[in-house]
Amino acid sequence: MSTTPRPVIGIFGAGKVGIALARLAVDTGYTVHIASSGTAADTAGVTRYFAPGALAADGHDLPALADILIIAVPLRRFRELPLGAMAGHIVIDVMNYWPPIDGTLPDFETADRPTSAIVRDALPASARLVKSFNHLCYHQLEELPRPAGASDRVSLAVAGNDCAAVETVAAFVDDLGFDPVPSGSLEESNMLEANSGVFGHPRPASTAPHIGHRPRRVGQSTPCGQRSGGFARTSGSAARR
Ligand SMILES: NC(=O)c1ccc[n+]([C@@H]2O[C@H](COP(=O)([O-])OP(=O)(O)OC[C@H]3O[C@@H](n4cnc5c(N)ncnc54)[C@H](OP(=O)(O)O)[C@@H]3O)[C@@H](O)[C@H]2O)c1
């Protein structure tokens, strides 16, 4: 049995997705700190009822408390976060550009790049951004976790440029009850965005080539997790569900 300590999770955003992920991670045995735009006391008022066991924090304290940071705030507000303090962290980008909610954001509207590539460029160079959890709805994230090997276990894309960070996030995804599917780099992550065919459509990994395993052009580097056709199964998968 592995004795590797689990990473501590820090979640920016105590809304629909932040609370869903906090509940899942706490249930799976992770230590979770979570912050909203208010004070830790404000957030505690939410977590007490909606994510018992998650530890409310002030957003500026979150990077010092956690190993893996999750950004689960509206995209229009991510620049308010303590981005500089994310240096050296694995950061999971759960965000989507959703104009009915975000309004029109010129830097995302006019850019011919995936949103996560723009977010990555706003972080310190040593922060390792991975996109995941964004293409399922918050209630699907809560309802669909299954034990490893279950025939109806659904897949979650894991996209990033740093293979070690992608592998770490894949293990977290697996622990939370989903099959992680290697989905290429951040520059390719437009296939996971809100206007893509995968958004809100959960599918088992066996039928999920739509979020990964795509053929590579000659000369392109091998993307994370695709050397062996997928991620190695971790030992701590959510066996209770
Ligand atoms: N809803 C879904 O099903 C879903 C699924 C996948 C991905 N997403 C993406 O996930 C992100 C969050 O969506 P959501 O539906 O969870 O939004 P939401 O319910 O509106 O919650 C947003 C949360 O972000 C917090 N926040 C805003 N600014 C902050 C700041 N500067 N520091 C810390 N926290 C801050 C808000 O806190 P206050 O209330 O204190 O302002 C609130 O707790 C969006 O980018 C969305 O596209 C959503």
PDBQT file of the ligand as one rigid body, heavy atoms in Angstrom, charges set to zero:
ROOT
HETATM    1  N1  LIG A 301     -21.612  25.541 -12.855  1.00  0.00    +0.000 N 
HETATM    2  C1  LIG A 301     -21.138  24.494 -13.550  1.00  0.00    +0.000 C 
HETATM    3  O1  LIG A 301     -21.812  23.469 -13.725  1.00  0.00    +0.000 OA
HETATM    4  C2  LIG A 301     -19.720  24.547 -14.081  1.00  0.00    +0.000 A 
HETATM    5  C3  LIG A 301     -19.160  23.365 -14.611  1.00  0.00    +0.000 A 
HETATM    6  C4  LIG A 301     -17.844  23.371 -15.029  1.00  0.00    +0.000 A 
HETATM    7  C5  LIG A 301     -17.099  24.539 -14.969  1.00  0.00    +0.000 A 
HETATM    8  N2  LIG A 301     -17.670  25.687 -14.491  1.00  0.00    +0.000 N 
HETATM    9  C6  LIG A 301     -16.833  26.895 -14.428  1.00  0.00    +0.000 C 
HETATM   10  O2  LIG A 301     -16.396  27.040 -13.078  1.00  0.00    +0.000 OA
HETATM   11  C7  LIG A 301     -16.307  28.421 -12.740  1.00  0.00    +0.000 C 
HETATM   12  C8  LIG A 301     -17.190  28.678 -11.526  1.00  0.00    +0.000 C 
HETATM   13  O3  LIG A 301     -18.529  28.384 -11.875  1.00  0.00    +0.000 OA
HETATM   14  P1  LIG A 301     -19.674  28.262 -10.759  1.00  0.00    +0.000 P 
HETATM   15  O4  LIG A 301     -20.893  27.854 -11.487  1.00  0.00    +0.000 OA
HETATM   16  O5  LIG A 301     -19.192  27.471  -9.607  1.00  0.00    +0.000 OA
HETATM   17  O6  LIG A 301     -19.811  29.799 -10.317  1.00  0.00    +0.000 OA
HETATM   18  P2  LIG A 301     -20.569  30.389  -9.054  1.00  0.00    +0.000 P 
HETATM   19  O7  LIG A 301     -21.559  29.412  -8.539  1.00  0.00    +0.000 OA
HETATM   20  O8  LIG A 301     -21.029  31.756  -9.449  1.00  0.00    +0.000 OA
HETATM   21  O9  LIG A 301     -19.417  30.529  -7.950  1.00  0.00    +0.000 OA
HETATM   22  C9  LIG A 301     -18.319  31.374  -8.168  1.00  0.00    +0.000 C 
HETATM   23  C10 LIG A 301     -17.524  31.436  -6.887  1.00  0.00    +0.000 C 
HETATM   24  O10 LIG A 301     -16.315  32.164  -7.173  1.00  0.00    +0.000 OA
HETATM   25  C11 LIG A 301     -16.098  33.015  -6.078  1.00  0.00    +0.000 C 
HETATM   26  N3  LIG A 301     -15.218  34.117  -6.413  1.00  0.00    +0.000 N 
HETATM   27  C12 LIG A 301     -15.415  35.135  -7.266  1.00  0.00    +0.000 A 
HETATM   28  N4  LIG A 301     -14.350  35.955  -7.245  1.00  0.00    +0.000 NA
HETATM   29  C13 LIG A 301     -13.477  35.432  -6.359  1.00  0.00    +0.000 A 
HETATM   30  C14 LIG A 301     -12.213  35.831  -5.894  1.00  0.00    +0.000 A 
HETATM   31  N5  LIG A 301     -11.638  36.937  -6.362  1.00  0.00    +0.000 N 
HETATM   32  N6  LIG A 301     -11.595  35.080  -4.953  1.00  0.00    +0.000 NA
HETATM   33  C15 LIG A 301     -12.176  33.948  -4.488  1.00  0.00    +0.000 A 
HETATM   34  N7  LIG A 301     -13.395  33.520  -4.903  1.00  0.00    +0.000 NA
HETATM   35  C16 LIG A 301     -14.032  34.266  -5.821  1.00  0.00    +0.000 A 
HETATM   36  C17 LIG A 301     -17.467  33.483  -5.706  1.00  0.00    +0.000 C 
HETATM   37  O11 LIG A 301     -17.417  34.041  -4.408  1.00  0.00    +0.000 OA
HETATM   38  P3  LIG A 301     -18.451  35.207  -3.967  1.00  0.00    +0.000 P 
HETATM   39  O12 LIG A 301     -19.812  34.589  -4.040  1.00  0.00    +0.000 OA
HETATM   40  O13 LIG A 301     -17.980  35.531  -2.585  1.00  0.00    +0.000 OA
HETATM   41  O14 LIG A 301     -18.245  36.319  -4.967  1.00  0.00    +0.000 OA
HETATM   42  C18 LIG A 301     -18.219  32.154  -5.748  1.00  0.00    +0.000 C 
HETATM   43  O15 LIG A 301     -18.007  31.433  -4.552  1.00  0.00    +0.000 OA
HETATM   44  C19 LIG A 301     -16.750  29.192 -13.987  1.00  0.00    +0.000 C 
HETATM   45  O16 LIG A 301     -15.620  29.563 -14.733  1.00  0.00    +0.000 OA
HETATM   46  C20 LIG A 301     -17.580  28.169 -14.756  1.00  0.00    +0.000 C 
HETATM   47  O17 LIG A 301     -17.583  28.407 -16.154  1.00  0.00    +0.000 OA
HETATM   48  C21 LIG A 301     -18.959  25.707 -14.032  1.00  0.00    +0.000 A 
ENDROOT
TORSDOF 0
